[in-house]
C-alpha cells in the first residue's frame, strides 16, 4: 500500500519551467526579407574581368554621384571656308584701259574685250581648306538631362592665286619655244638645253637686277635666249592691276598720272594673292530633360556658352618691270608710260610660238619708267583680322535610335557673341610707281619714293591697325551618324579600344555675322606716299561661313 502511494504518473510533454523562456529581441521595423534602406548604395555591381573581381558602387550623393552614361568623340575635320569678297583695290578708280585710252577710241583692236591689267577679285583665290581635329564628350543622366562639351581646332592653312602661273599654263615652256624658233617650227631630234637658266631668272636677276643699268638700246645678247627685248617679250605678262585713288582732284591733272578719277597700277611680272585662316573653338552646354521623347527620338533644350577664335588674313605679293612698252603700237592718245599688249585671245597671232605677248601688238620698244635701281618694283600688302568671340548660346540637341545599332545625332544652336576684333595692315611699294617726273629722262616719281626694298622697307612702307568690340550673331547646324561597324572589320574587330566604339560621320554648318573681311577692310581710296597717303584699315564686315565634314570614333561607357 505504501508503494502504491509513492507511484508517479507518466509525463507525455517536455518539462515546462515555472517561468516562460526568454524570447530574442529584434530592432523596430525588422523584416525577414530585403527592403530599401537609407544605408544602402544607389547603384552596386560586382563583375569579373580577366580573372579579377571588381565592385562598382555609387551612393547617390553629390552633383556627380548619380548614375550616368558617358560618351566621348574624337574626329578629323575637313573644313571649307567662304571666299573673301570684292576686288583688290579701289572700286572708284578708272581701269587701266580707260586711263590709257582717254579719247575712248581703242588702243589696239579688240583689246577692250579681254583682260588688260584689270583689277583682280579676291574670289579668284581657290577655295580654302583647313584640316583639323575635334574632341567632344559629356554624359546623360537617367532622366535624359546631361552635359555637352566640345573643342575644335582648324590648323593654319592658306590658298593661293598665282596669276603668273595661270597665264603660263596656256603657253609652251621657254625651251620648247626656243627650239621651235631655231628650227623653223619643227621639233628638234634632240633635247634643247638651256643649262638650267630661265627667262624669268635672267629678267629678274640680270636685266632688271640690282646694280644693272637697263639696256634700253637692246644692245645686250644672252646666249641661247636672245636679246634683252627677246627675253622681256617672253617674260612680261598682262597680269592684273591695283586700282587706287591717288589723292588728286579733277582740276589737278597729270598726263602720265591721275586726273581725279584714280589710276590702276599694272603688274607684269608677279601678281600673287593669298587667303589664310586658323580657327579654335569650344563650347559647354547643359542639356535639360527632353521636351520631346517619343519612340526613338529625343530632343533636348540646351543652354550654355561658346568661344570662337578666327584668325584670317589676306596677302598680296606683286612685282612689275617698271618699264613701258608697245606705246608706238597704240593709238595717238596712248600715254608714254603705258604697257601695250595685243588682245588676249589665247592665240599666237604673230607666229612666234608665244601667245598674247607684247610683240603681237606691233613694233616693240622697252623704256625705263621707274628711275631707281633696281628698275623692277617689288611690293606687298598683308591684312589680318583677329576675331575673339565669346557669348551665350542656346538651341536643341536631338538623338535618334540611340544605342540601337546605327544612331543619329545633331544639334541646332544660336548664339550672341561679343566680338573683340583687331585688324592690322602693313605693306610696301603699293602706289603708282609708273608716274615719273619725266618719261623721257625720269629722275624721281611724282607719287612716291625710291622703290628699292632689297635691304629693308622703303619710304613707301606703311602700317595701320584698328580695334573694336561689337556683337556678332552665330548659327550652327550639325548632323551626324554613328555606325557600329568595327566589329565586322577584320583586324579592327580585335582591337580592344574599338570593342564598343562606333564610326562617326557628320557635317556641320557654321555662320557668323559681322566678321571683318581682310580684303574688303583695306581702303585704297587715297594712296600717294608723296602726299603722306597710304592704304589704311576701314572695317568692312560681312558673313563668315564654314562647311565642315568630320569622320571619327565614338565611345559610350
C-alpha positions as CSV (number, residue, x, y, z in Angstrom):
1,X,0.0,0.0,0.0
2,X,2.8,2.3,0.8
3,X,4.4,1.5,-2.5
4,X,1.3,2.3,-4.3
5,X,1.1,5.6,-2.5
6,X,4.6,6.7,-3.9
7,X,3.9,6.0,-7.6
8,X,4.2,8.9,-10.2
9,X,2.1,9.2,-13.2
10,X,3.9,9.2,-16.6
11,X,4.5,12.6,-18.4
12,X,3.7,13.0,-22.1
13,X,5.3,16.5,-22.7
14,X,8.7,18.2,-22.1
15,X,9.1,19.7,-18.7
16,X,7.8,23.2,-18.5
17,X,9.6,25.6,-16.2
18,X,7.6,27.6,-13.9
19,X,8.7,30.9,-15.8
20,X,8.3,31.3,-19.6
21,X,11.6,31.0,-21.6
22,X,13.1,34.4,-22.7
23,X,12.5,35.4,-26.3
24,X,15.1,37.1,-28.7
25,X,14.6,40.8,-29.4
26,X,14.9,42.5,-32.9
27,X,15.1,46.2,-33.9
28,X,11.9,48.0,-34.6
29,X,10.9,47.7,-38.2
30,X,12.8,44.5,-38.7
31,X,11.7,42.3,-41.7
32,X,12.7,38.9,-42.7
33,X,13.2,39.9,-46.4
34,X,15.4,42.6,-48.1
35,X,13.9,46.1,-48.4
36,X,15.0,49.8,-49.1
37,X,17.4,51.1,-46.5
38,X,18.9,54.6,-46.1
39,X,22.2,52.9,-45.7
40,X,22.4,51.0,-49.0
41,X,24.0,52.4,-52.2
42,X,22.1,53.8,-55.1
43,X,24.0,51.5,-57.5
44,X,26.1,48.4,-56.9
45,X,27.6,46.0,-59.3
46,X,30.1,43.1,-59.0
47,X,31.8,41.8,-62.1
48,X,34.7,39.7,-63.2
49,X,37.3,41.0,-65.7
50,X,40.3,38.8,-66.8
51,X,40.1,36.7,-63.6
52,X,39.8,39.6,-61.2
53,X,36.6,40.6,-59.4
54,X,35.5,44.2,-59.3
55,X,32.9,46.1,-57.4
56,X,31.3,49.3,-58.5
57,X,29.0,51.3,-56.3
58,X,27.6,54.8,-56.1
59,X,26.0,56.3,-53.0
60,X,24.0,58.9,-55.0
61,X,25.3,61.9,-53.0
62,X,26.8,65.0,-54.7
63,X,26.2,66.5,-58.2
64,X,28.4,63.9,-59.9
65,X,27.4,60.9,-58.0
66,X,24.3,59.9,-59.9
67,X,24.3,57.1,-62.4
68,X,25.3,58.5,-65.8
69,X,26.0,57.3,-69.4
70,X,29.2,58.9,-70.5
71,X,30.3,59.4,-74.1
72,X,33.4,60.7,-76.0
73,X,34.1,61.5,-79.6
74,X,37.3,62.2,-81.5
75,X,37.1,63.4,-85.1
76,X,39.2,64.5,-88.0
77,X,37.7,67.6,-89.7
78,X,37.8,68.9,-93.3
79,X,36.6,72.5,-93.5
80,X,35.8,74.6,-96.5
81,X,35.6,78.4,-95.7
82,X,33.8,81.1,-97.7
83,X,35.8,83.1,-100.2
84,X,36.7,86.7,-99.5
85,X,34.7,89.4,-101.2
86,X,35.4,92.2,-103.5
87,X,38.1,93.4,-105.9
88,X,41.7,94.1,-104.7
89,X,41.8,97.9,-104.9
90,X,39.5,101.0,-105.0
91,X,36.3,100.4,-107.0
92,X,36.0,104.1,-107.8
93,X,39.3,104.3,-109.8
94,X,39.4,104.2,-113.6
95,X,40.5,101.0,-115.3
96,X,43.9,100.6,-116.9
97,X,42.2,100.5,-120.3
98,X,40.3,103.7,-119.5
99,X,43.4,105.6,-118.3
100,X,45.4,104.6,-121.4
101,X,42.6,105.5,-123.9
102,X,41.4,108.9,-122.8
103,X,39.6,109.5,-126.1
104,X,37.8,106.1,-125.9
105,X,38.8,105.2,-129.4
106,X,40.5,101.9,-128.6
107,X,44.2,101.3,-128.1
108,X,44.7,98.0,-130.0
109,X,41.9,96.4,-131.9
110,X,40.0,94.0,-129.6
111,X,42.0,94.8,-126.5
112,X,38.9,96.1,-124.6
113,X,37.2,92.7,-124.8
114,X,39.9,90.9,-122.8
115,X,41.8,91.3,-119.6
116,X,44.1,94.4,-119.7
117,X,45.6,94.7,-116.3
118,X,42.1,94.5,-114.8
119,X,41.5,94.5,-111.1
120,X,41.7,91.1,-109.5
121,X,38.8,89.7,-107.4
122,X,39.6,88.1,-104.1
123,X,37.2,85.3,-105.1
124,X,39.7,84.2,-107.7
125,X,41.7,82.6,-104.9
126,X,41.0,78.8,-104.8
127,X,38.7,77.5,-102.0
128,X,40.4,77.5,-98.7
129,X,40.5,74.0,-97.0
130,X,41.5,73.6,-93.4
131,X,42.3,70.2,-91.8
132,X,41.8,69.9,-88.1
133,X,40.6,67.9,-85.1
134,X,37.5,68.0,-82.9
135,X,37.0,66.4,-79.5
136,X,33.6,66.3,-77.8
137,X,32.0,64.4,-75.0
138,X,29.8,64.6,-71.9
139,X,27.2,62.5,-70.1
140,X,23.5,61.8,-70.0
141,X,21.6,61.3,-66.7
142,X,18.9,58.8,-66.1
143,X,16.2,61.5,-66.6
144,X,17.6,62.4,-70.1
145,X,19.4,65.6,-69.0
146,X,23.1,65.9,-69.4
147,X,26.2,67.9,-70.1
148,X,27.8,68.5,-73.5
149,X,31.4,69.6,-74.1
150,X,33.2,70.4,-77.4
151,X,36.6,71.6,-78.6
152,X,37.7,72.1,-82.2
153,X,40.9,73.3,-84.0
154,X,41.3,74.1,-87.6
155,X,45.0,74.1,-88.5
156,X,46.6,77.2,-90.1
157,X,46.4,76.8,-93.8
158,X,46.4,79.0,-96.9
159,X,45.2,79.1,-100.5
160,X,47.0,81.0,-103.3
161,X,46.1,82.6,-106.6
162,X,49.2,82.8,-108.8
163,X,48.3,84.9,-111.8
164,X,51.7,84.3,-113.5
165,X,51.4,80.5,-113.2
166,X,47.8,80.7,-114.6
167,X,49.0,82.8,-117.6
168,X,51.9,80.5,-118.4
169,X,49.7,77.4,-118.2
170,X,48.5,78.2,-121.7
171,X,51.9,78.7,-123.1
172,X,54.8,76.5,-124.3
173,X,57.8,76.4,-122.0
174,X,60.8,78.5,-122.9
175,X,63.0,75.6,-124.0
176,X,60.3,74.4,-126.4
177,X,59.7,77.9,-127.8
178,X,63.4,78.4,-128.4
179,X,63.7,75.0,-130.0
180,X,60.8,75.7,-132.4
181,X,62.2,79.2,-133.3
182,X,65.6,77.8,-134.0
183,X,64.3,75.1,-136.4
184,X,61.6,76.8,-138.3
185,X,58.8,75.4,-136.2
186,X,60.0,71.8,-136.5
187,X,60.7,69.7,-133.4
188,X,64.4,69.1,-132.8
189,X,65.5,65.5,-132.8
190,X,67.4,66.1,-129.5
191,X,66.5,67.9,-126.3
192,X,67.1,71.7,-126.4
193,X,69.3,72.6,-123.4
194,X,69.0,75.9,-121.6
195,X,71.6,75.0,-119.0
196,X,69.2,75.4,-116.1
197,X,68.5,79.1,-116.9
198,X,65.1,80.6,-117.5
199,X,63.7,83.8,-118.9
200,X,62.3,84.7,-115.5
201,X,65.7,84.2,-113.8
202,X,67.6,86.3,-116.4
203,X,64.9,89.1,-116.3
204,X,64.8,89.4,-112.5
205,X,68.4,88.7,-111.8
206,X,70.2,90.4,-114.7
207,X,68.1,92.6,-117.0
208,X,66.2,94.3,-114.2
209,X,68.5,93.3,-111.3
210,X,70.1,95.4,-108.6
211,X,73.1,97.4,-109.9
212,X,72.4,96.7,-113.6
213,X,71.7,99.7,-115.8
214,X,68.7,99.0,-118.0
215,X,69.6,98.0,-121.6
216,X,67.2,100.4,-123.3
217,X,69.2,100.3,-126.5
218,X,68.7,96.5,-126.7
219,X,72.4,96.0,-127.2
220,X,73.0,93.0,-124.9
221,X,72.6,89.4,-126.2
222,X,72.3,86.4,-123.9
223,X,73.5,83.1,-125.4
224,X,70.7,80.8,-126.5
225,X,68.0,83.2,-125.1
226,X,68.5,86.1,-127.4
227,X,68.5,89.9,-126.9
228,X,67.1,91.9,-124.0
229,X,63.9,92.6,-125.9
230,X,63.5,88.9,-126.9
231,X,63.7,87.8,-123.3
232,X,61.4,90.6,-122.0
233,X,58.8,89.8,-124.7
234,X,58.6,86.2,-123.4
235,X,58.7,87.2,-119.7
236,X,56.4,90.2,-119.2
237,X,52.8,89.2,-118.9
238,X,49.4,91.0,-119.0
239,X,48.5,90.1,-115.4
240,X,46.4,92.3,-113.1
241,X,46.4,95.8,-111.7
242,X,45.5,97.5,-108.4
243,X,43.1,100.4,-108.8
244,X,43.8,103.2,-106.3
245,X,42.8,106.8,-105.6
246,X,46.0,108.9,-105.9
247,X,44.9,111.9,-103.9
248,X,44.4,114.1,-106.9
249,X,41.3,116.2,-107.8
250,X,39.8,116.6,-111.2
251,X,41.4,120.0,-111.5
252,X,44.8,118.6,-110.7
253,X,45.6,116.7,-113.9
254,X,48.7,114.9,-114.8
255,X,49.3,113.5,-118.3
256,X,51.0,110.3,-117.0
257,X,49.4,110.2,-113.6
258,X,45.9,110.7,-112.3
259,X,43.1,113.1,-113.3
260,X,40.9,112.9,-110.2
261,X,39.5,109.5,-111.2
262,X,42.3,107.5,-109.7
263,X,44.6,105.1,-111.6
264,X,45.2,101.4,-112.0
265,X,48.8,100.3,-111.2
266,X,49.8,97.4,-113.6
267,X,52.0,94.4,-112.6
268,X,53.6,92.4,-115.4
269,X,56.0,90.1,-113.5
270,X,54.1,88.8,-110.5
271,X,50.6,89.1,-109.0
272,X,50.0,86.6,-106.2
273,X,47.1,86.6,-103.7
274,X,46.9,84.5,-100.6
275,X,43.9,83.7,-98.3
276,X,44.9,82.1,-94.9
277,X,42.9,81.0,-91.9
278,X,43.2,79.4,-88.5
279,X,40.3,78.7,-86.1
280,X,39.9,77.5,-82.5
281,X,36.6,76.9,-80.8
282,X,35.0,75.4,-77.7
283,X,31.6,75.2,-76.0
284,X,29.9,73.9,-72.9
285,X,26.1,73.3,-72.8
286,X,23.7,72.0,-70.2
287,X,21.0,69.7,-71.7
288,X,17.6,69.8,-70.0
289,X,15.3,66.8,-69.7
290,X,13.9,66.1,-73.2
291,X,10.8,68.1,-74.1
292,X,10.1,65.5,-76.8
293,X,10.6,61.8,-76.1
294,X,8.6,59.5,-78.3
295,X,9.7,56.3,-79.8
296,X,13.4,56.5,-80.6
297,X,13.6,60.3,-80.9
298,X,14.7,62.5,-78.0
299,X,15.0,66.3,-78.3
300,X,16.6,68.4,-75.5
301,X,16.8,72.1,-75.0
302,X,20.4,73.1,-74.5
303,X,21.8,76.3,-72.9
304,X,25.5,77.2,-72.5
305,X,28.4,79.3,-73.5
306,X,30.7,79.4,-76.5
307,X,34.2,80.7,-77.5
308,X,35.5,81.1,-81.1
309,X,38.8,82.5,-82.3
310,X,39.1,83.3,-86.0
311,X,42.5,84.5,-87.4
312,X,42.0,85.3,-91.1
313,X,44.5,87.0,-93.4
314,X,44.8,88.3,-97.0
315,X,48.3,88.6,-98.5
316,X,49.4,90.2,-101.8
317,X,52.8,90.0,-103.4
318,X,53.4,91.9,-106.6
319,X,56.2,92.7,-109.0
320,X,56.5,95.0,-112.0
321,X,59.2,95.6,-114.6
322,X,59.0,99.4,-114.1
323,X,59.0,99.6,-117.9
324,X,56.6,100.9,-120.6
325,X,56.4,99.2,-123.9
326,X,54.4,99.0,-127.1
327,X,53.4,102.6,-126.9
328,X,54.2,103.1,-130.6
329,X,51.7,100.3,-131.3
330,X,48.9,102.1,-129.6
331,X,46.9,105.0,-130.9
332,X,47.8,108.7,-130.7
333,X,46.3,109.2,-127.3
334,X,48.2,106.4,-125.5
335,X,50.4,107.9,-122.8
336,X,54.1,107.4,-122.8
337,X,54.1,105.3,-119.6
338,X,51.6,102.7,-120.8
339,X,52.2,98.9,-121.3
340,X,50.5,97.9,-124.5
341,X,49.5,94.3,-125.2
342,X,47.6,92.7,-128.0
343,X,44.1,91.4,-127.4
344,X,44.4,88.4,-125.0
345,X,42.6,85.9,-127.3
346,X,44.9,83.0,-126.4
347,X,46.2,82.8,-130.0
348,X,49.7,83.2,-131.5
349,X,48.9,85.9,-133.9
350,X,52.5,86.7,-135.0
351,X,53.6,83.1,-135.4
352,X,56.5,83.2,-132.9
353,X,55.1,80.3,-130.8
354,X,54.2,82.7,-128.0
355,X,50.6,83.5,-127.2
356,X,49.5,87.0,-126.3
357,X,53.0,88.5,-126.0
358,X,53.6,92.3,-126.2
359,X,55.1,91.9,-129.7
360,X,51.8,90.8,-131.1
361,X,50.6,94.4,-130.7
362,X,53.2,95.7,-133.2
363,X,56.7,97.1,-133.1
364,X,58.2,96.7,-129.7
365,X,60.5,99.0,-127.7
366,X,61.0,99.0,-123.9
367,X,61.5,102.2,-122.0
368,X,62.6,102.7,-118.3
369,X,59.9,104.5,-116.3
370,X,61.0,103.7,-112.7
371,X,64.2,105.7,-112.3
372,X,65.5,103.8,-109.3
373,X,67.8,100.8,-109.0
374,X,66.7,98.1,-109.4
375,X,64.2,99.1,-112.1
376,X,61.9,96.2,-111.1
377,X,59.4,97.2,-108.4
378,X,58.5,94.7,-105.7
379,X,55.6,95.3,-103.4
380,X,53.5,93.6,-100.8
381,X,50.4,94.0,-98.7
382,X,49.3,92.0,-95.7
383,X,45.9,92.4,-93.9
384,X,44.9,90.3,-90.9
385,X,41.7,90.1,-88.9
386,X,41.8,88.6,-85.4
387,X,38.3,87.9,-84.0
388,X,37.9,86.7,-80.5
389,X,34.2,85.8,-80.0
390,X,32.5,84.7,-76.7
391,X,28.9,84.6,-75.6
392,X,25.9,82.6,-74.5
393,X,24.2,80.1,-76.8
394,X,21.0,78.1,-76.8
395,X,19.4,75.6,-79.1
396,X,18.3,72.0,-79.4
397,X,20.1,68.6,-79.3
398,X,18.5,65.6,-80.9
399,X,19.2,61.8,-80.7
400,X,17.6,59.1,-82.8
401,X,17.9,55.3,-82.3
402,X,20.4,55.9,-79.5
403,X,22.2,52.7,-78.6
404,X,20.3,50.7,-81.2
405,X,22.7,49.9,-83.9
406,X,23.0,52.9,-86.3
407,X,22.1,56.1,-84.4
408,X,21.8,59.7,-85.5
409,X,22.7,62.8,-83.5
410,X,22.6,66.5,-84.2
411,X,22.1,70.0,-82.9
412,X,20.9,73.5,-83.8
413,X,22.4,76.4,-82.0
414,X,22.0,80.2,-81.9
415,X,24.4,82.5,-80.1
416,X,25.0,86.2,-79.4
417,X,28.8,86.7,-79.5
418,X,30.8,89.6,-78.2
419,X,33.4,90.1,-80.9
420,X,36.7,91.6,-79.8
421,X,38.2,92.4,-83.2
422,X,41.6,93.7,-84.3
423,X,42.6,94.4,-87.9
424,X,46.3,95.0,-88.8
425,X,47.7,96.2,-92.1
426,X,51.2,96.6,-93.4
427,X,52.9,96.7,-96.8
428,X,55.4,98.5,-99.1
429,X,55.5,99.9,-102.6
430,X,51.8,99.8,-103.2
431,X,51.4,103.1,-105.1
432,X,51.5,104.4,-108.7
433,X,55.2,103.6,-109.5
434,X,54.5,104.3,-113.2
435,X,54.2,108.0,-112.8
436,X,57.7,109.6,-113.3
437,X,58.5,113.2,-113.2
438,X,59.6,112.9,-116.8
439,X,59.0,109.9,-119.1
440,X,62.0,110.8,-121.3
441,X,64.7,111.1,-118.6
442,X,63.0,110.2,-115.3
443,X,64.8,111.0,-112.1
444,X,62.1,110.7,-109.5
445,X,58.5,109.6,-109.1
446,X,55.7,112.1,-108.7
447,X,53.7,109.8,-106.3
448,X,56.3,108.0,-104.2
449,X,59.9,107.5,-103.2
450,X,62.8,105.1,-104.1
451,X,61.3,101.6,-104.5
452,X,64.5,99.7,-103.6
453,X,63.4,97.4,-100.7
454,X,66.1,94.8,-101.0
455,X,67.7,95.9,-97.8
456,X,64.6,96.8,-95.8
457,X,61.4,98.9,-96.0
458,X,61.3,102.0,-98.2
459,X,59.7,105.4,-97.5
460,X,56.7,103.9,-99.3
461,X,56.1,101.4,-96.5
462,X,53.0,101.7,-94.4
463,X,51.2,100.1,-91.4
464,X,47.8,100.6,-89.7
465,X,45.5,98.9,-87.2
466,X,42.1,99.3,-85.7
467,X,40.3,97.5,-82.8
468,X,36.6,97.3,-81.8
469,X,34.1,95.3,-79.8
470,X,30.7,94.6,-81.3
471,X,28.0,91.9,-81.4
472,X,28.2,89.1,-83.9
473,X,25.2,86.6,-84.3
474,X,26.1,82.9,-84.7
475,X,24.2,80.0,-86.1
476,X,25.4,76.4,-86.2
477,X,23.7,73.3,-87.6
478,X,25.2,69.8,-87.2
479,X,24.0,66.4,-88.3
480,X,25.8,63.1,-87.8
481,X,25.5,59.3,-87.9
482,X,27.2,56.7,-85.6
483,X,27.7,53.2,-87.1
484,X,28.8,50.1,-85.1
485,X,30.9,48.6,-87.9
486,X,34.3,48.0,-86.3
487,X,33.1,44.6,-85.0
488,X,32.6,43.5,-88.7
489,X,36.0,44.7,-90.0
490,X,38.9,42.2,-89.9
491,X,41.8,43.2,-87.7
492,X,39.9,46.2,-86.3
493,X,37.4,43.8,-84.5
494,X,40.3,42.5,-82.5
495,X,41.5,46.0,-81.3
496,X,40.4,46.3,-77.7
497,X,39.9,50.1,-77.8
498,X,37.4,49.7,-80.6
499,X,35.4,46.9,-78.9
500,X,32.5,49.1,-78.0
501,X,33.2,52.0,-80.4
502,X,31.3,53.4,-83.4
503,X,32.3,55.1,-86.6
504,X,31.2,58.7,-86.7
505,X,30.3,60.6,-89.9
506,X,29.0,64.1,-89.8
507,X,28.5,67.6,-91.3
508,X,28.4,71.0,-89.6
509,X,27.5,74.4,-91.0
510,X,28.7,77.5,-89.2
511,X,27.6,81.1,-89.9
512,X,28.9,84.1,-88.0
513,X,27.7,87.6,-88.9
514,X,29.6,90.9,-88.6
515,X,33.0,89.4,-89.2
516,X,35.5,91.7,-91.0
517,X,36.8,90.7,-94.4
518,X,40.6,91.1,-94.5
519,X,40.5,92.1,-98.2
520,X,37.5,94.4,-98.1
521,X,38.8,96.1,-95.0
522,X,41.7,97.7,-96.9
523,X,40.9,101.2,-98.1
524,X,42.8,102.2,-101.3
525,X,40.9,105.4,-102.0
526,X,43.8,107.7,-101.2
527,X,47.3,106.3,-101.9
528,X,50.2,108.7,-102.6
529,X,53.3,108.4,-100.4
530,X,54.5,111.9,-101.5
531,X,51.3,113.3,-100.0
532,X,51.6,111.0,-97.0
533,X,48.6,108.9,-98.1
534,X,48.7,105.2,-97.8
535,X,46.4,102.2,-97.8
536,X,44.6,102.1,-94.5
537,X,42.2,100.0,-92.4
538,X,38.5,100.6,-92.9
539,X,36.5,97.7,-91.4
540,X,34.1,96.1,-93.8
541,X,32.1,93.3,-92.2
542,X,30.0,90.5,-93.6
543,X,29.1,86.9,-93.1
544,X,31.7,84.3,-92.3
545,X,30.6,80.7,-93.2
546,X,32.2,77.3,-93.0
547,X,31.1,73.8,-94.1
548,X,32.9,71.1,-92.1
549,X,32.8,67.3,-92.7
550,X,34.1,65.0,-90.0
551,X,34.9,61.4,-89.6
552,X,35.9,59.9,-86.3
553,X,35.2,57.4,-83.4
554,X,32.5,57.4,-80.7
555,X,32.8,55.7,-77.4
556,X,30.0,55.2,-74.9
557,X,30.6,53.9,-71.3
